[in-house]
Amino acid sequence: MILNPNSPLSEEPSLPEELLNADLSGPVAQEIIRVLQEEINPAIAAHGGRADLVAVAESTAYLQLSGGCQGCGMASVTLSQGIEVAIKEAVPEITSVRDVTDHMHGSNPYYGASKK
């Protein structure tokens, strides 16, 4: 297993108050964390990125992206076609994955945001 050397963001994600400081010790949260650590983060580490679970509520996982993923123009594709698929396959209790990252303040995105 490749370990991701990128550190998570130190700032709080933009979550509703009831989801801040969520308990991530339950079996669903722990399985999502395992998927992120063993499957997702080693892959996105090549772009300087990292994904962290910040909350699980009902059937939704809330993730915060950092490093090269924060502000990256391809972050939504990475989330919907990679991260979300892997989590839903491994954790059938999860039906939705939401990105709570503040992408406007990414300091080193791998791909710049597209100009529209």
C-alpha positions in Angstrom: 0.0 0.0 0.0 1.2 3.5 -0.9 0.8 6.0 1.9 -0.4 9.5 0.9 2.1 12.1 2.2 -0.3 15.0 1.7 -1.7 16.4 5.0 -5.4 17.1 5.4 -6.5 20.8 5.6 -6.4 22.3 9.1 -9.4 24.5 8.5 -12.9 23.4 9.3 -15.0 22.3 6.3 -18.2 24.2 5.5 -20.7 21.8 7.1 -24.0 22.4 8.9 -23.3 22.7 12.7 -24.9 19.3 13.4 -22.3 17.6 11.2 -19.2 19.4 12.5 -17.0 17.2 14.8 -19.0 14.1 13.6 -18.3 10.8 15.2 -16.4 8.7 12.7 -15.9 5.7 14.9 -18.8 3.6 13.6 -18.5 0.7 11.1 -19.8 2.7 8.0 -17.4 5.6 8.6 -14.5 3.3 9.3 -15.1 1.4 6.1 -15.2 4.7 4.1 -11.9 5.8 5.8 -10.4 2.5 4.8 -11.4 2.9 1.2 -10.0 6.5 1.2 -6.7 5.4 2.8 -6.1 2.2 0.8 -7.7 3.0 -2.6 -8.3 6.7 -3.2 -5.6 8.6 -1.5 -2.7 6.6 -3.0 -4.1 7.3 -6.5 -4.7 11.0 -6.0 -1.4 11.5 -4.1 0.3 11.6 -7.5 -1.4 14.9 -8.1 -0.7 16.2 -4.6 -4.3 15.5 -3.6 -6.0 14.0 -0.6 -9.6 13.1 0.4 -10.8 12.9 4.0 -14.1 11.9 5.5 -15.6 14.6 7.7 -19.1 13.3 8.4 -21.6 10.6 7.6 -25.3 11.4 8.0 -28.0 9.0 7.1 -26.8 7.6 3.7 -24.5 10.5 2.7 -20.8 10.7 3.1 -19.3 14.2 3.4 -15.7 14.6 2.1 -13.2 17.3 2.1 -10.6 17.4 -0.6 -7.2 19.1 -0.1 -3.8 19.6 -1.7 -3.9 19.4 -5.5 -7.6 18.5 -5.4 -8.7 21.7 -3.6 -9.6 24.1 -6.4 -8.8 21.6 -9.2 -10.9 21.9 -12.3 -11.3 18.1 -12.4 -12.2 17.6 -8.7 -15.9 17.0 -9.5 -15.0 14.4 -12.1 -12.6 12.7 -9.6 -15.3 12.7 -7.0 -18.2 11.5 -9.2 -16.3 8.9 -11.3 -13.7 7.7 -8.9 -14.2 8.4 -5.2 -18.0 8.1 -5.2 -18.0 4.9 -7.2 -15.4 3.3 -5.0 -17.2 4.2 -1.8 -20.6 3.1 -3.0 -19.2 -0.3 -4.1 -17.5 -0.9 -0.8 -20.2 0.6 1.4 -23.7 -0.1 0.1 -25.2 1.9 3.0 -23.9 5.0 1.3 -26.1 6.3 -1.6 -24.6 9.8 -2.0 -21.2 11.4 -1.6 -20.9 15.2 -1.1 -17.9 17.4 -1.4 -17.7 20.1 1.3 -14.4 21.6 0.1 -13.9 25.3 -0.2 -12.5 25.1 -3.8 -12.3 28.9 -4.2 -9.4 29.0 -1.9 -7.3 26.2 -3.3 -3.7 27.3 -3.2 -2.1 24.7 -5.5 -4.7 23.0 -7.7 -3.4 20.3 -10.0 -5.6 21.6 -12.9 -6.8 25.2 -12.8 -10.5 25.8 -12.9 -11.9 26.2 -16.4 -12.7 29.7 -17.7 -16.4 30.0 -18.7 
